[in-house]
Amino acid sequence: MDPKILVEYINNVTVVTLTDEKILEDVDIKALEESLLPLIDQNSGLHMILNFKDVKFLSSAVLGLLIRVSKKVFESDGQLRLCSIDPKIAEIFRITRLDKVFDICADVDEAAASLD
């Protein structure tokens, strides 16, 4: 299954927009992982923004993937920001305390401005 992402490069920032409304199935999560991890491997010191503007539903397995992505970005001296998260999903981040783990911004512009 094709990963439903759009990758854009804005200055020195890699913006990855998740274009699926629902990320629930294992096959979708695996495809997402297979598109995100090589991006990080190929670019040490990567400044990455994950844009959730189209995502309305995600499974807890996606949260696990985000933690792996975050760890990998951090280990490669990069920075990661999440942005445009649906209020229902943001609530999941609060409940699981992942809002303390991730830097979550309102939108791409705010996320880009927060990267040094």
CORQUI-V53321 format. One record per pair of residues at least 4 apart in sequence whose C-alpha atoms are under 8 Angstrom apart, sorted by the first residue. I is the first residue (numbers start at 0). J is the second residue. Records with the same first field share a line. If there is no record, write none. Layout:
I->J, J
This chain:
0->26, 27, 30
1->30
2->27, 30, 31, 34
3->17, 18, 19, 31
4->15, 16, 17, 18, 19, 31
5->15, 16, 17, 18
6->13, 14, 15, 16
7->13, 14, 15
8->12, 13, 14
9->13, 14
11->46
12->45, 46, 47, 48, 111
13->45, 46, 47, 48
14->47, 48, 49, 50, 107
15->47, 48, 49, 50
16->49, 50, 51, 52
17->49, 50, 51, 52, 53, 54
18->51, 52, 53, 54
19->53, 54
20->53, 54, 55, 56
21->54, 55, 56, 57
22->27, 28, 54, 56, 57, 58, 61
23->27, 28, 56, 57, 58, 60, 61
24->28, 58
25->29, 60
26->30
27->31
28->32, 60, 61, 64
29->33
30->34
31->35
32->36, 64
33->37
34->38
35->39, 68
36->40, 68, 71
37->41
38->42
39->43, 45, 71, 72, 75
40->75
43->72, 75, 76, 77
44->72, 75, 76, 77, 78
45->72, 75, 76, 77, 78
46->77, 78, 79, 114
47->77, 78, 79, 80
48->79, 80, 81, 82, 107, 110, 111
49->79, 80, 81, 82
50->81, 82, 83, 84, 106, 107
51->81, 82, 83, 84, 85
52->82, 83, 84, 85
54->84, 85
55->85, 87, 88
56->88
57->61, 88
58->62
59->63
60->64
61->65
62->66
63->67
64->68
65->69
66->70
67->71
68->72
69->73, 79, 101
70->74
71->75
72->76, 77, 78, 79
73->77, 78, 79
78->114
79->101, 102
80->101, 102, 103, 104, 110
81->101, 102, 103, 104, 110
82->103, 104, 105, 106, 107, 110
83->104, 105, 106, 107
84->88, 89, 105
85->89
86->90
87->91
88->92
89->93, 98
90->94
91->95
92->96, 97, 98
93->97, 98, 99
96->100
97->101
98->102, 103
103->110
104->109, 110
105->109, 110
106->110
107->111
108->112
109->113
110->114
